[in-house]
Amino acid sequence: MAHKVKWRDAGQSPTCAPNPAYPNGVDLDASGGSARTCTVTLPYPAKRIGSYVIDCPVCGLRAGCTTAGRPDDPRSIKIACRLAAGAH
């Protein structure tokens, strides 16, 4: 299963320094503690300020996350599955 990842460019470059605690990016957890999840690798580092929109072709979930074009941008996102247990 391949998630679709679309970049939405905000047309701006970063003006703030990155968080030094995350020199290699962050792995986001947007699953809300769901038992059924998928982890999607994001293009890293992001080009600049903008966002990624992630679409699941199986369950139809759409998620998004923002980026700043810095080393502390997200490199992956874990999302919940909308299908009932055992559906796929």
C-alpha positions as CSV (number, residue, x, y, z in Angstrom):
1,M,0.0,0.0,0.0
2,A,1.5,3.3,-1.0
3,H,0.3,6.5,0.7
4,K,0.1,9.6,-1.5
5,V,2.2,12.5,-0.2
6,K,1.6,15.9,-1.7
7,W,3.7,18.9,-1.0
8,R,2.1,22.3,-0.5
9,D,4.6,25.1,-0.7
10,A,3.9,28.2,1.3
11,G,6.4,30.2,-0.7
12,Q,8.5,31.3,2.3
13,S,11.9,30.4,3.6
14,P,12.6,29.8,7.4
15,T,13.5,32.7,9.5
16,C,14.0,30.9,12.9
17,A,16.8,28.6,13.9
18,P,16.0,24.9,14.0
19,N,15.5,23.1,17.3
20,P,19.0,21.7,18.1
21,A,17.4,18.7,19.9
22,Y,16.3,17.3,16.5
23,P,19.2,17.7,14.1
24,N,18.0,14.7,12.0
25,G,14.3,15.5,11.9
26,V,11.4,14.2,13.9
27,D,9.0,11.2,13.7
28,L,5.5,12.5,14.2
29,D,2.8,10.4,15.9
30,A,-0.6,11.6,14.8
31,S,-2.3,8.3,15.5
32,G,-4.0,9.3,18.8
33,G,-3.0,6.0,20.3
34,S,-4.9,3.9,17.8
35,A,-4.1,0.2,17.7
36,R,-4.1,0.2,13.9
37,T,-1.6,2.6,12.3
38,C,0.6,3.2,9.3
39,T,3.9,5.0,9.3
40,V,4.6,7.1,6.2
41,T,8.1,8.3,5.3
42,L,8.1,11.9,4.2
43,P,10.5,13.7,1.9
44,Y,13.2,15.0,4.2
45,P,14.3,17.7,4.6
46,A,11.4,19.8,3.3
47,K,12.1,22.3,0.7
48,R,11.0,25.3,2.8
49,I,7.9,26.4,4.8
50,G,4.9,24.5,3.7
51,S,3.0,21.3,4.5
52,Y,2.6,17.7,3.5
53,V,-0.8,16.2,2.8
54,I,-0.9,12.5,3.2
55,D,-3.8,10.4,1.7
56,C,-4.3,6.7,2.4
57,P,-5.7,4.8,-0.6
58,V,-7.1,2.0,1.6
59,C,-9.0,3.7,4.4
60,G,-9.4,7.2,2.9
61,L,-7.7,9.0,5.8
62,R,-6.2,12.4,5.0
63,A,-3.6,13.9,7.4
64,G,-1.3,16.8,7.2
65,C,1.7,18.3,8.9
66,T,3.6,21.5,8.5
67,T,7.3,22.0,7.7
68,A,9.7,24.9,8.0
69,G,12.5,23.8,5.6
70,R,14.9,23.1,8.5
71,P,16.7,20.1,10.0
72,D,14.0,19.7,12.7
73,D,11.3,19.0,10.1
74,P,9.2,15.8,10.2
75,R,10.8,12.8,8.4
76,S,7.8,10.5,9.0
77,I,4.3,10.5,10.3
78,K,2.3,7.7,12.1
79,I,-1.4,7.9,11.3
80,A,-4.4,5.9,12.5
81,C,-6.3,3.6,10.2
82,R,-10.0,4.3,9.7
83,L,-10.9,0.7,8.9
84,A,-12.4,-1.6,11.5
85,A,-10.1,-4.2,13.0
86,G,-9.4,-7.0,10.5
87,A,-10.7,-5.1,7.5
88,H,-7.5,-5.2,5.6
